[in-house]
Amino acid sequence: MTLTLSHFSAALIFALFASIVFGITQRNTAREMLRYGAYCFVLFVGGVFAGGWLMWLLRH
Amino acid sequence: MAEATVNAKETKEKAEAPPYQGPRQSTAMIAAAVAVAWLVPGGGHFLMKRWGRGALLLVSVAAMFVLGVLMQGKVYHANTGDLLDMLGFVGDLGAGGLYFASRLMDIGRGAIELATADYGTKYIIVSGLLNVMCIVDAYHIAIGKKP
């Protein structure tokens, strides 16, 4: 069985799981974990978009 | 203005608050938590009765590893070749039980003809590195540094 993901979906799944682990391991309370996890997820996904636009600008 | 003052006061109180100090487990329990956390992602948290956190960590780390393998990612073997290959092995080894299981089942050979296989390789390495973070977290819980 082979799984084929697009670059974007692979980045989203990566961001989701990494953010969960970051949130749980880097903060002490449930509320802080949730907030930090969401913050990391937004940064990951924002980084994907920023990187994408940067590459588009370099290409053009 | 008043809100900013309240926020500044909260920040100051937070900075002055002493670090959390909970009960410290026995040395054997600390060692067991670290070992179990390495072999089973989230296992150290289960041992410390942090069921919810352990389950989330297990799902996250295991899912990344399995997705990486399904994407035909490469599981590195112990090697003394290229530096990046050695680092890849160190990263993979962090996944503990998942790594040994994949070696026993002889999966994760890598498929260079697939573009997504490289993503898979990175997924597998990162799942190992995330598991290292879980191990450190389980250790901190065991020594009472984290609730």
N, CA and C atoms of all chains as a GROMACS GRO file, in nm:
protein
  621
    1MET      N    1   0.084  -0.120   0.000
    1MET     CA    2   0.000   0.000   0.000
    1MET      C    3   0.089   0.126   0.000
    2THR      N    4   0.058   0.214  -0.091
    2THR     CA    5   0.137   0.338  -0.100
    2THR      C    6   0.046   0.459  -0.083
    3LEU      N    7   0.090   0.551  -0.004
    3LEU     CA    8   0.012   0.672   0.019
    3LEU      C    9   0.079   0.787  -0.056
    4THR      N   10   0.000   0.855  -0.136
    4THR     CA   11   0.056   0.968  -0.211
    4THR      C   12  -0.015   1.096  -0.168
    5LEU      N   13   0.060   1.183  -0.105
    5LEU     CA   14   0.003   1.310  -0.059
    5LEU      C   15   0.060   1.424  -0.141
    6SER      N   16  -0.019   1.530  -0.153
    6SER     CA   17   0.036   1.649  -0.219
    6SER      C   18   0.131   1.717  -0.119
    7HIS      N   19   0.211   1.807  -0.170
    7HIS     CA   20   0.305   1.878  -0.083
    7HIS      C   21   0.229   1.951   0.028
    8PHE      N   22   0.117   2.014  -0.009
    8PHE     CA   23   0.042   2.093   0.088
    8PHE      C   24  -0.022   2.005   0.195
    9SER      N   25  -0.084   1.895   0.155
    9SER     CA   26  -0.148   1.808   0.256
    9SER      C   27  -0.042   1.744   0.346
   10ALA      N   28   0.073   1.710   0.287
   10ALA     CA   29   0.181   1.654   0.370
   10ALA      C   30   0.227   1.757   0.473
   11ALA      N   31   0.236   1.884   0.431
   11ALA     CA   32   0.278   1.990   0.524
   11ALA      C   33   0.173   2.013   0.632
   12LEU      N   34   0.045   2.003   0.595
   12LEU     CA   35  -0.062   2.023   0.694
   12LEU      C   36  -0.062   1.913   0.799
   13ILE      N   37  -0.049   1.789   0.754
   13ILE     CA   38  -0.048   1.676   0.848
   13ILE      C   39   0.074   1.684   0.939
   14PHE      N   40   0.187   1.719   0.879
   14PHE     CA   41   0.309   1.738   0.958
   14PHE      C   42   0.286   1.845   1.065
   15ALA      N   43   0.228   1.958   1.024
   15ALA     CA   44   0.203   2.069   1.116
   15ALA      C   45   0.111   2.027   1.229
   16LEU      N   46   0.009   1.951   1.197
   16LEU     CA   47  -0.089   1.908   1.297
   16LEU      C   48  -0.022   1.823   1.406
   17PHE      N   49   0.048   1.718   1.364
   17PHE     CA   50   0.106   1.627   1.463
   17PHE      C   51   0.221   1.693   1.540
   18ALA      N   52   0.302   1.768   1.470
   18ALA     CA   53   0.414   1.836   1.539
   18ALA      C   54   0.359   1.936   1.640
   19SER      N   55   0.252   2.006   1.604
   19SER     CA   56   0.195   2.106   1.695
   19SER      C   57   0.137   2.041   1.820
   20ILE      N   58   0.074   1.925   1.804
   20ILE     CA   59   0.019   1.854   1.920
   20ILE      C   60   0.132   1.820   2.018
   21VAL      N   61   0.241   1.765   1.964
   21VAL     CA   62   0.353   1.726   2.051
   21VAL      C   63   0.417   1.850   2.114
   22PHE      N   64   0.437   1.954   2.035
   22PHE     CA   65   0.496   2.077   2.089
   22PHE      C   66   0.409   2.132   2.202
   23GLY      N   67   0.278   2.138   2.178
   23GLY     CA   68   0.186   2.193   2.278
   23GLY      C   69   0.193   2.116   2.408
   24ILE      N   70   0.188   1.984   2.399
   24ILE     CA   71   0.185   1.901   2.521
   24ILE      C   72   0.318   1.908   2.596
   25THR      N   73   0.428   1.906   2.520
   25THR     CA   74   0.557   1.894   2.588
   25THR      C   75   0.615   2.029   2.635
   26GLN      N   76   0.570   2.138   2.577
   26GLN     CA   77   0.634   2.266   2.609
   26GLN      C   78   0.555   2.353   2.707
   27ARG      N   79   0.436   2.311   2.745
   27ARG     CA   80   0.356   2.391   2.838
   27ARG      C   81   0.304   2.305   2.953
   28ASN      N   82   0.260   2.371   3.060
   28ASN     CA   83   0.224   2.297   3.182
   28ASN      C   84   0.075   2.271   3.202
   29THR      N   85  -0.009   2.365   3.163
   29THR     CA   86  -0.152   2.346   3.187
   29THR      C   87  -0.223   2.317   3.055
   30ALA      N   88  -0.342   2.256   3.068
   30ALA     CA   89  -0.416   2.217   2.948
   30ALA      C   90  -0.446   2.338   2.859
   31ARG      N   91  -0.484   2.449   2.923
   31ARG     CA   92  -0.518   2.568   2.846
   31ARG      C   93  -0.396   2.622   2.770
   32GLU      N   94  -0.282   2.625   2.840
   32GLU     CA   95  -0.159   2.674   2.776
   32GLU      C   96  -0.116   2.580   2.664
   33MET      N   97  -0.135   2.450   2.687
   33MET     CA   98  -0.098   2.352   2.583
   33MET      C   99  -0.179   2.375   2.456
   34LEU      N  100  -0.309   2.395   2.476
   34LEU     CA  101  -0.398   2.417   2.362
   34LEU      C  102  -0.359   2.544   2.286
   35ARG      N  103  -0.334   2.648   2.361
   35ARG     CA  104  -0.298   2.776   2.298
   35ARG      C  105  -0.165   2.766   2.225
   36TYR      N  106  -0.068   2.704   2.289
   36TYR     CA  107   0.065   2.694   2.226
   36TYR      C  108   0.062   2.601   2.104
   37GLY      N  109  -0.016   2.493   2.116
   37GLY     CA  110  -0.030   2.403   2.002
   37GLY      C  111  -0.092   2.474   1.883
   38ALA      N  112  -0.198   2.552   1.910
   38ALA     CA  113  -0.264   2.628   1.803
   38ALA      C  114  -0.168   2.731   1.743
   39TYR      N  115  -0.092   2.795   1.831
   39TYR     CA  116   0.007   2.895   1.787
   39TYR      C  117   0.110   2.831   1.693
   40CYS      N  118   0.161   2.714   1.734
   40CYS     CA  119   0.261   2.645   1.651
   40CYS      C  120   0.200   2.605   1.516
   41PHE      N  121   0.075   2.557   1.520
   41PHE     CA  122   0.009   2.515   1.397
   41PHE      C  123  -0.004   2.633   1.300
   42VAL      N  124  -0.047   2.746   1.354
   42VAL     CA  125  -0.062   2.865   1.270
   42VAL      C  126   0.074   2.906   1.212
   43LEU      N  127   0.178   2.900   1.294
   43LEU     CA  128   0.312   2.936   1.245
   43LEU      C  129   0.359   2.839   1.136
   44PHE      N  130   0.335   2.710   1.157
   44PHE     CA  131   0.374   2.611   1.056
   44PHE      C  132   0.304   2.640   0.923
   45VAL      N  133   0.171   2.653   0.932
   45VAL     CA  134   0.094   2.672   0.809
   45VAL      C  135   0.126   2.809   0.747
   46GLY      N  136   0.140   2.910   0.832
   46GLY     CA  137   0.178   3.043   0.782
   46GLY      C  138   0.314   3.038   0.712
   47GLY      N  139   0.405   2.958   0.769
   47GLY     CA  140   0.537   2.942   0.708
   47GLY      C  141   0.529   2.876   0.571
   48VAL      N  142   0.436   2.782   0.558
   48VAL     CA  143   0.417   2.715   0.428
   48VAL      C  144   0.372   2.818   0.324
   49PHE      N  145   0.273   2.900   0.362
   49PHE     CA  146   0.224   3.001   0.267
   49PHE      C  147   0.332   3.105   0.236
   50ALA      N  148   0.402   3.149   0.341
   50ALA     CA  149   0.507   3.250   0.321
   50ALA      C  150   0.616   3.195   0.230
   51GLY      N  151   0.656   3.070   0.257
   51GLY     CA  152   0.759   3.007   0.174
   51GLY      C  153   0.711   2.990   0.030
   52GLY      N  154   0.584   2.953   0.016
   52GLY     CA  155   0.527   2.936  -0.118
   52GLY      C  156   0.529   3.066  -0.197
   53TRP      N  157   0.485   3.173  -0.133
   53TRP     CA  158   0.485   3.303  -0.203
   53TRP      C  159   0.627   3.350  -0.232
   54LEU      N  160   0.718   3.323  -0.139
   54LEU     CA  161   0.858   3.363  -0.161
   54LEU      C  162   0.914   3.292  -0.284
   55MET      N  163   0.885   3.163  -0.295
   55MET     CA  164   0.935   3.088  -0.411
   55MET      C  165   0.869   3.139  -0.540
   56TRP      N  166   0.740   3.174  -0.529
   56TRP     CA  167   0.670   3.229  -0.647
   56TRP      C  168   0.737   3.360  -0.691
   57LEU      N  169   0.771   3.445  -0.593
   57LEU     CA  170   0.836   3.572  -0.625
   57LEU      C  171   0.973   3.550  -0.688
   58LEU      N  172   1.047   3.455  -0.634
   58LEU     CA  173   1.180   3.425  -0.689
   58LEU      C  174   1.169   3.372  -0.832
   59ARG      N  175   1.062   3.294  -0.854
   59ARG     CA  176   1.044   3.235  -0.986
   59ARG      C  177   1.007   3.340  -1.090
   60HIS      N  178   0.932   3.442  -1.046
   60HIS     CA  179   0.888   3.546  -1.141
   60HIS      C  180   0.978   3.669  -1.132
   61MET      N  181  -0.555   5.141   2.839
   61MET     CA  182  -0.449   5.176   2.935
   61MET      C  183  -0.456   5.086   3.059
   62ALA      N  184  -0.582   5.080   3.113
   62ALA     CA  185  -0.602   4.997   3.233
   62ALA      C  186  -0.575   4.851   3.201
   63GLU      N  187  -0.616   4.809   3.080
   63GLU     CA  188  -0.596   4.670   3.039
   63GLU      C  189  -0.446   4.638   3.029
   64ALA      N  190  -0.372   4.734   2.974
   64ALA     CA  191  -0.226   4.716   2.962
   64ALA      C  192  -0.162   4.702   3.099
   65THR      N  193  -0.212   4.780   3.196
   65THR     CA  194  -0.157   4.772   3.331
   65THR      C  195  -0.185   4.635   3.392
   66VAL      N  196  -0.309   4.586   3.370
   66VAL     CA  197  -0.345   4.453   3.422
   66VAL      C  198  -0.258   4.347   3.358
   67ASN      N  199  -0.239   4.355   3.226
   67ASN     CA  200  -0.155   4.258   3.156
   67ASN      C  201  -0.012   4.261   3.206
   68ALA      N  202   0.040   4.382   3.227
   68ALA     CA  203   0.177   4.396   3.278
   68ALA      C  204   0.189   4.335   3.416
   69LYS      N  205   0.084   4.356   3.498
   69LYS     CA  206   0.085   4.301   3.634
   69LYS      C  207   0.082   4.148   3.630
   70GLU      N  208  -0.004   4.093   3.541
   70GLU     CA  209  -0.012   3.947   3.527
   70GLU      C  210   0.121   3.889   3.482
   71THR      N  211   0.184   3.957   3.386
   71THR     CA  212   0.314   3.910   3.335
   71THR      C  213   0.418   3.911   3.446
   72LYS      N  214   0.416   4.017   3.528
   72LYS     CA  215   0.513   4.029   3.637
   72LYS      C  216   0.492   3.918   3.740
   73GLU      N  217   0.361   3.895   3.773
   73GLU     CA  218   0.330   3.789   3.869
   73GLU      C  219   0.373   3.653   3.818
   74LYS      N  220   0.352   3.633   3.686
   74LYS     CA  221   0.390   3.505   3.625
   74LYS      C  222   0.542   3.486   3.633
   75ALA      N  223   0.614   3.595   3.605
   75ALA     CA  224   0.761   3.587   3.606
   75ALA      C  225   0.813   3.561   3.747
   76GLU      N  226   0.741   3.614   3.847
   76GLU     CA  227   0.787   3.598   3.985
   76GLU      C  228   0.743   3.467   4.048
   77ALA      N  229   0.644   3.399   3.985
   77ALA     CA  230   0.593   3.274   4.041
   77ALA      C  231   0.703   3.169   4.043
   78PRO      N  232   0.714   3.094   4.154
   78PRO     CA  233   0.818   2.991   4.158
   78PRO      C  234   0.786   2.880   4.060
   79PRO      N  235   0.888   2.813   4.006
   79PRO     CA  236   0.863   2.704   3.911
   79PRO      C  237   0.788   2.591   3.981
   80TYR      N  238   0.708   2.519   3.900
   80TYR     CA  239   0.629   2.408   3.958
   80TYR      C  240   0.722   2.303   4.017
   81GLN      N  241   0.688   2.255   4.135
   81GLN     CA  242   0.767   2.147   4.195
   81GLN      C  243   0.671   2.043   4.254
   82GLY      N  244   0.653   1.935   4.184
   82GLY     CA  245   0.562   1.830   4.228
   82GLY      C  246   0.639   1.717   4.296
   83PRO      N  247   0.570   1.609   4.328
   83PRO     CA  248   0.638   1.495   4.393
   83PRO      C  249   0.736   1.428   4.297
   84ARG      N  250   0.853   1.392   4.350
   84ARG     CA  251   0.955   1.325   4.269
   84ARG      C  252   0.940   1.174   4.284
   85GLN      N  253   0.938   1.104   4.172
   85GLN     CA  254   0.926   0.958   4.175
   85GLN      C  255   1.060   0.897   4.216
   86SER      N  256   1.055   0.767   4.246
   86SER     CA  257   1.179   0.696   4.280
   86SER      C  258   1.269   0.689   4.156
   87THR      N  259   1.397   0.666   4.180
   87THR     CA  260   1.491   0.659   4.068
   87THR      C  261   1.454   0.549   3.969
   88ALA      N  262   1.410   0.435   4.025
   88ALA     CA  263   1.370   0.323   3.938
   88ALA      C  264   1.251   0.364   3.850
   89MET      N  265   1.159   0.436   3.910
   89MET     CA  266   1.040   0.479   3.835
   89MET      C  267   1.079   0.580   3.726
   90ILE      N  268   1.172   0.668   3.759
   90ILE     CA  269   1.218   0.767   3.660
   90ILE      C  270   1.282   0.695   3.542
   91ALA      N  271   1.369   0.597   3.574
   91ALA     CA  272   1.437   0.521   3.468
   91ALA      C  273   1.335   0.443   3.384
   92ALA      N  274   1.236   0.385   3.453
   92ALA     CA  275   1.133   0.309   3.382
   92ALA      C  276   1.052   0.402   3.291
   93ALA      N  277   1.020   0.520   3.341
   93ALA     CA  278   0.941   0.615   3.260
   93ALA      C  279   1.016   0.652   3.132
   94VAL      N  280   1.147   0.677   3.147
   94VAL     CA  281   1.228   0.714   3.030
   94VAL      C  282   1.236   0.598   2.930
   95ALA      N  283   1.260   0.477   2.984
   95ALA     CA  284   1.275   0.361   2.896
   95ALA      C  285   1.144   0.329   2.824
   96VAL      N  286   1.035   0.331   2.900
   96VAL     CA  287   0.904   0.300   2.839
   96VAL      C  288   0.866   0.408   2.739
   97ALA      N  289   0.898   0.534   2.773
   97ALA     CA  290   0.865   0.645   2.682
   97ALA      C  291   0.939   0.629   2.550
   98TRP      N  292   1.060   0.575   2.557
   98TRP     CA  293   1.136   0.556   2.433
   98TRP      C  294   1.077   0.442   2.351
   99LEU      N  295   1.046   0.331   2.419
   99LEU     CA  296   0.997   0.213   2.346
   99LEU      C  297   0.855   0.234   2.293
  100VAL      N  298   0.772   0.299   2.371
  100VAL     CA  299   0.632   0.324   2.329
  100VAL      C  300   0.606   0.474   2.338
  101PRO      N  301   0.582   0.540   2.227
  101PRO     CA  302   0.554   0.684   2.233
  101PRO      C  303   0.436   0.712   2.327
  102GLY      N  304   0.458   0.801   2.422
  102GLY     CA  305   0.353   0.832   2.519
  102GLY      C  306   0.350   0.735   2.636
  103GLY      N  307   0.431   0.629   2.630
  103GLY     CA  308   0.431   0.526   2.735
  103GLY      C  309   0.472   0.581   2.870
  104GLY      N  310   0.568   0.673   2.871
  104GLY     CA  311   0.611   0.735   2.996
  104GLY      C  312   0.497   0.812   3.061
  105HIS      N  313   0.417   0.875   2.979
  105HIS     CA  314   0.302   0.950   3.030
  105HIS      C  315   0.197   0.854   3.086
  106PHE      N  316   0.179   0.740   3.019
  106PHE     CA  317   0.085   0.641   3.071
  106PHE      C  318   0.131   0.592   3.208
  107LEU      N  319   0.263   0.570   3.219
  107LEU     CA  320   0.319   0.522   3.346
  107LEU      C  321   0.296   0.624   3.458
  108MET      N  322   0.296   0.751   3.421
  108MET     CA  323   0.274   0.858   3.520
  108MET      C  324   0.125   0.892   3.533
  109LYS      N  325   0.042   0.810   3.470
  109LYS     CA  326  -0.105   0.826   3.474
  109LYS      C  327  -0.153   0.954   3.409
  110ARG      N  328  -0.080   1.001   3.308
  110ARG     CA  329  -0.127   1.114   3.227
  110ARG      C  330  -0.188   1.053   3.100
  111TRP      N  331  -0.306   0.997   3.116
  111TRP     CA  332  -0.366   0.916   3.009
  111TRP      C  333  -0.394   0.996   2.883
  112GLY      N  334  -0.456   1.111   2.901
  112GLY     CA  335  -0.494   1.192   2.784
  112GLY      C  336  -0.374   1.238   2.704
  113ARG      N  337  -0.276   1.292   2.776
  113ARG     CA  338  -0.154   1.340   2.708
  113ARG      C  339  -0.082   1.225   2.641
  114GLY      N  340  -0.072   1.112   2.712
  114GLY     CA  341  -0.005   0.995   2.656
  114GLY      C  342  -0.072   0.948   2.528
  115ALA      N  343  -0.206   0.945   2.530
  115ALA     CA  344  -0.279   0.899   2.412
  115ALA      C  345  -0.255   0.992   2.293
  116LEU      N  346  -0.259   1.122   2.319
  116LEU     CA  347  -0.236   1.218   2.210
  116LEU      C  348  -0.095   1.205   2.153
  117LEU      N  349   0.003   1.186   2.242
  117LEU     CA  350   0.142   1.171   2.196
  117LEU      C  351   0.158   1.041   2.117
  118LEU      N  352   0.097   0.935   2.167
  118LEU     CA  353   0.106   0.806   2.098
  118LEU      C  354   0.048   0.817   1.957
  119VAL      N  355  -0.070   0.875   1.948
  119VAL     CA  356  -0.136   0.888   1.818
  119VAL      C  357  -0.051   0.974   1.724
  120SER      N  358  -0.001   1.087   1.775
  120SER     CA  359   0.074   1.180   1.690
  120SER      C  360   0.204   1.117   1.638
  121VAL      N  361   0.282   1.061   1.728
  121VAL     CA  362   0.412   1.006   1.688
  121VAL      C  363   0.393   0.881   1.601
  122ALA      N  364   0.303   0.792   1.644
  122ALA     CA  365   0.282   0.669   1.567
  122ALA      C  366   0.224   0.700   1.429
  123ALA      N  367   0.130   0.794   1.424
  123ALA     CA  368   0.069   0.829   1.294
  123ALA      C  369   0.174   0.884   1.199
  124MET      N  370   0.263   0.968   1.250
  124MET     CA  371   0.367   1.024   1.163
  124MET      C  372   0.458   0.914   1.111
  125PHE      N  373   0.494   0.821   1.198
  125PHE     CA  374   0.583   0.712   1.157
  125PHE      C  375   0.515   0.625   1.052
  126VAL      N  376   0.390   0.586   1.080
  126VAL     CA  377   0.317   0.498   0.987
  126VAL      C  378   0.292   0.568   0.853
  127LEU      N  379   0.254   0.694   0.858
  127LEU     CA  380   0.233   0.768   0.732
  127LEU      C  381   0.363   0.777   0.653
  128GLY      N  382   0.472   0.796   0.724
  128GLY     CA  383   0.602   0.801   0.657
  128GLY      C  384   0.634   0.670   0.586
  129VAL      N  385   0.606   0.559   0.655
  129VAL     CA  386   0.631   0.428   0.594
  129VAL      C  387   0.537   0.406   0.474
  130LEU      N  388   0.410   0.447   0.489
  130LEU     CA  389   0.314   0.431   0.379
  130LEU      C  390   0.352   0.517   0.259
  131MET      N  391   0.421   0.626   0.284
  131MET     CA  392   0.466   0.712   0.172
  131MET      C  393   0.596   0.658   0.111
  132GLN      N  394   0.632   0.535   0.151
  132GLN     CA  395   0.754   0.469   0.102
  132GLN      C  396   0.881   0.539   0.149
  133GLY      N  397   0.871   0.597   0.268
  133GLY     CA  398   0.990   0.663   0.324
  133GLY      C  399   1.096   0.561   0.362
  134LYS      N  400   1.217   0.610   0.378
  134LYS     CA  401   1.329   0.521   0.408
  134LYS      C  402   1.354   0.516   0.558
  135VAL      N  403   1.371   0.396   0.612
  135VAL     CA  404   1.411   0.380   0.752
  135VAL      C  405   1.561   0.353   0.750
  136TYR      N  406   1.638   0.441   0.811
  136TYR     CA  407   1.784   0.430   0.806
  136TYR      C  408   1.836   0.317   0.893
  137HIS      N  409   1.941   0.254   0.848
  137HIS     CA  410   2.012   0.151   0.926
  137HIS      C  411   2.133   0.217   0.990
  138ALA      N  412   2.190   0.150   1.090
  138ALA     CA  413   2.314   0.199   1.150
  138ALA      C  414   2.420   0.202   1.040
  139ASN      N  415   2.489   0.314   1.028
  139ASN     CA  416   2.588   0.324   0.920
  139ASN      C  417   2.699   0.420   0.958
  140THR      N  418   2.808   0.409   0.885
  140THR     CA  419   2.920   0.501   0.908
  140THR      C  420   2.954   0.572   0.777
  141GLY      N  421   2.853   0.592   0.696
  141GLY     CA  422   2.877   0.654   0.566
  141GLY      C  423   2.859   0.804   0.569
  142ASP      N  424   2.764   0.850   0.491
  142ASP     CA  425   2.738   0.993   0.480
  142ASP      C  426   2.687   1.048   0.613
  143LEU      N  427   2.727   1.172   0.645
  143LEU     CA  428   2.688   1.233   0.772
  143LEU      C  429   2.535   1.243   0.784
  144LEU      N  430   2.469   1.280   0.676
  144LEU     CA  431   2.323   1.293   0.681
  144LEU      C  432   2.256   1.158   0.704
  145ASP      N  433   2.316   1.052   0.650
  145ASP     CA  434   2.261   0.918   0.674
  145ASP      C  435   2.274   0.880   0.822
  146MET      N  436   2.388   0.917   0.880
  146MET     CA  437   2.408   0.887   1.023
  146MET      C  438   2.308   0.965   1.108
  147LEU      N  439   2.288   1.092   1.074
  147LEU     CA  440   2.192   1.173   1.148
  147LEU      C  441   2.050   1.120   1.129
  148GLY      N  442   2.022   1.072   1.009
  148GLY     CA  443   1.891   1.012   0.981
  148GLY      C  444   1.868   0.891   1.070
  149PHE      N  445   1.972   0.811   1.087
  149PHE     CA  446   1.961   0.693   1.174
  149PHE      C  447   1.934   0.735   1.318
  150VAL      N  448   2.006   0.838   1.364
  150VAL     CA  449   1.986   0.886   1.502
  150VAL      C  450   1.842   0.934   1.520
  151GLY      N  451   1.791   1.008   1.422
  151GLY     CA  452   1.653   1.055   1.429
  151GLY      C  453   1.554   0.940   1.431
  152ASP      N  454   1.575   0.842   1.342
  152ASP     CA  455   1.485   0.726   1.336
  152ASP      C  456   1.486   0.647   1.466
  153LEU      N  457   1.604   0.635   1.524
  153LEU     CA  458   1.620   0.556   1.646
  153LEU      C  459   1.536   0.613   1.761
  154GLY      N  460   1.511   0.743   1.757
  154GLY     CA  461   1.429   0.807   1.861
  154GLY      C  462   1.290   0.749   1.871
  155ALA      N  463   1.241   0.691   1.761
  155ALA     CA  464   1.105   0.635   1.762
  155ALA      C  465   1.098   0.504   1.840
  156GLY      N  466   1.212   0.451   1.883
  156GLY     CA  467   1.216   0.335   1.972
  156GLY      C  468   1.149   0.211   1.916
  157GLY      N  469   1.041   0.169   1.979
  157GLY     CA  470   0.972   0.047   1.941
  157GLY      C  471   0.926   0.047   1.796
  158LEU      N  472   0.880   0.162   1.750
  158LEU     CA  473   0.834   0.170   1.611
  158LEU      C  474   0.949   0.143   1.515
  159TYR      N  475   1.067   0.194   1.550
  159TYR     CA  476   1.184   0.173   1.465
  159TYR      C  477   1.220   0.024   1.461
  160PHE      N  478   1.227  -0.038   1.579
  160PHE     CA  479   1.265  -0.180   1.584
  160PHE      C  480   1.160  -0.266   1.512
  161ALA      N  481   1.034  -0.231   1.529
  161ALA     CA  482   0.928  -0.307   1.461
  161ALA      C  483   0.944  -0.296   1.309
  162SER      N  484   0.976  -0.178   1.261
  162SER     CA  485   0.991  -0.161   1.116
  162SER      C  486   1.112  -0.238   1.065
  163ARG      N  487   1.217  -0.244   1.147
  163ARG     CA  488   1.335  -0.321   1.105
  163ARG      C  489   1.305  -0.470   1.105
  164LEU      N  490   1.230  -0.515   1.208
  164LEU     CA  491   1.196  -0.657   1.214
  164LEU      C  492   1.109  -0.697   1.096
  165MET      N  493   1.018  -0.609   1.057
  165MET     CA  494   0.928  -0.641   0.945
  165MET      C  495   0.992  -0.608   0.810
  166ASP      N  496   1.114  -0.556   0.816
  166ASP     CA  497   1.188  -0.523   0.694
  166ASP      C  498   1.109  -0.427   0.604
  167ILE      N  499   1.054  -0.326   0.664
  167ILE     CA  500   0.986  -0.224   0.584
  167ILE      C  501   1.064  -0.093   0.593
  168GLY      N  502   1.029  -0.002   0.505
  168GLY     CA  503   1.098   0.127   0.505
  168GLY      C  504   1.226   0.124   0.424
  169ARG      N  505   1.221   0.055   0.310
  169ARG     CA  506   1.341   0.049   0.225
  169ARG      C  507   1.360   0.176   0.144
  170GLY      N  508   1.252   0.254   0.128
  170GLY     CA  509   1.264   0.377   0.051
  170GLY      C  510   1.245   0.349  -0.096
  171ALA      N  511   1.176   0.438  -0.164
  171ALA     CA  512   1.153   0.421  -0.308
  171ALA      C  513   1.189   0.552  -0.377
  172ILE      N  514   1.305   0.554  -0.438
  172ILE     CA  515   1.352   0.680  -0.494
  172ILE      C  516   1.274   0.723  -0.617
  173GLU      N  517   1.192   0.630  -0.673
  173GLU     CA  518   1.115   0.670  -0.792
  173GLU      C  519   0.990   0.749  -0.756
  174LEU      N  520   0.957   0.752  -0.626
  174LEU     CA  521   0.838   0.826  -0.583
  174LEU      C  522   0.879   0.960  -0.522
  175ALA      N  523   0.813   1.068  -0.570
  175ALA     CA  524   0.847   1.201  -0.516
  175ALA      C  525   0.809   1.212  -0.370
  176THR      N  526   0.698   1.146  -0.331
  176THR     CA  527   0.652   1.158  -0.192
  176THR      C  528   0.734   1.074  -0.095
  177ALA      N  529   0.819   0.986  -0.148
  177ALA     CA  530   0.900   0.901  -0.060
  177ALA      C  531   0.993   0.987   0.026
  178ASP      N  532   1.037   1.098  -0.030
  178ASP     CA  533   1.125   1.185   0.048
  178ASP      C  534   1.050   1.249   0.165
  179TYR      N  535   0.923   1.284   0.140
  179TYR     CA  536   0.841   1.334   0.251
  179TYR      C  537   0.831   1.226   0.358
  180GLY      N  538   0.810   1.103   0.312
  180GLY     CA  539   0.796   0.991   0.405
  180GLY      C  540   0.920   0.975   0.492
  181THR      N  541   1.036   0.986   0.428
  181THR     CA  542   1.162   0.974   0.504
  181THR      C  543   1.168   1.082   0.613
  182LYS      N  544   1.128   1.203   0.578
  182LYS     CA  545   1.131   1.312   0.676
  182LYS      C  546   1.028   1.290   0.786
  183TYR      N  547   0.913   1.237   0.750
  183TYR     CA  548   0.811   1.206   0.851
  183TYR      C  549   0.867   1.108   0.954
  184ILE      N  550   0.936   1.006   0.905
  184ILE     CA  551   0.988   0.902   0.995
  184ILE      C  552   1.094   0.962   1.089
  185ILE      N  553   1.183   1.042   1.033
  185ILE     CA  554   1.286   1.104   1.116
  185ILE      C  555   1.223   1.196   1.220
  186VAL      N  556   1.128   1.278   1.176
  186VAL     CA  557   1.067   1.374   1.270
  186VAL      C  558   0.986   1.302   1.377
  187SER      N  559   0.922   1.190   1.342
  187SER     CA  560   0.848   1.118   1.446
  187SER      C  561   0.944   1.070   1.555
  188GLY      N  562   1.064   1.030   1.515
  188GLY     CA  563   1.165   0.990   1.614
  188GLY      C  564   1.208   1.108   1.700
  189LEU      N  565   1.226   1.223   1.638
  189LEU     CA  566   1.269   1.341   1.714
  189LEU      C  567   1.157   1.390   1.806
  190LEU      N  568   1.034   1.380   1.760
  190LEU     CA  569   0.922   1.420   1.846
  190LEU      C  570   0.912   1.325   1.966
  191ASN      N  571   0.944   1.197   1.941
  191ASN     CA  572   0.940   1.102   2.053
  191ASN      C  573   1.047   1.136   2.157
  192VAL      N  574   1.160   1.190   2.112
  192VAL     CA  575   1.263   1.233   2.208
  192VAL      C  576   1.206   1.344   2.297
  193MET      N  577   1.129   1.435   2.237
  193MET     CA  578   1.065   1.540   2.317
  193MET      C  579   0.968   1.479   2.419
  194CYS      N  580   0.898   1.374   2.377
  194CYS     CA  581   0.805   1.306   2.468
  194CYS      C  582   0.882   1.241   2.585
  195ILE      N  583   0.999   1.184   2.552
  195ILE     CA  584   1.081   1.120   2.657
  195ILE      C  585   1.123   1.223   2.760
  196VAL      N  586   1.170   1.338   2.712
  196VAL     CA  587   1.215   1.445   2.803
  196VAL      C  588   1.097   1.494   2.888
  197ASP      N  589   0.980   1.503   2.826
  197ASP     CA  590   0.862   1.549   2.899
  197ASP      C  591   0.824   1.448   3.008
  198ALA      N  592   0.830   1.319   2.974
  198ALA     CA  593   0.798   1.214   3.073
  198ALA      C  594   0.899   1.221   3.189
  199TYR      N  595   1.025   1.247   3.156
  199TYR     CA  596   1.128   1.261   3.260
  199TYR      C  597   1.096   1.378   3.352
  200HIS      N  598   1.056   1.490   3.293
  200HIS     CA  599   1.024   1.608   3.374
  200HIS      C  600   0.904   1.583   3.466
  201ILE      N  601   0.808   1.507   3.417
  201ILE     CA  602   0.693   1.473   3.502
  201ILE      C  603   0.740   1.383   3.617
  202ALA      N  604   0.828   1.287   3.584
  202ALA     CA  605   0.874   1.191   3.684
  202ALA      C  606   0.955   1.258   3.795
  203ILE      N  607   1.032   1.361   3.760
  203ILE     CA  608   1.113   1.426   3.865
  203ILE      C  609   1.036   1.539   3.933
  204GLY      N  610   0.913   1.560   3.892
  204GLY     CA  611   0.828   1.658   3.959
  204GLY      C  612   0.846   1.800   3.910
  205LYS      N  613   0.909   1.815   3.794
  205LYS     CA  614   0.932   1.949   3.740
  205LYS      C  615   0.810   1.999   3.662
  206LYS      N  616   0.722   1.906   3.625
  206LYS     CA  617   0.607   1.942   3.544
  206LYS      C  618   0.484   1.868   3.597
  207PRO      N  619   0.368   1.936   3.601
  207PRO     CA  620   0.247   1.869   3.653
  207PRO      C  621   0.197   1.759   3.559
   0.00000   0.00000   0.00000
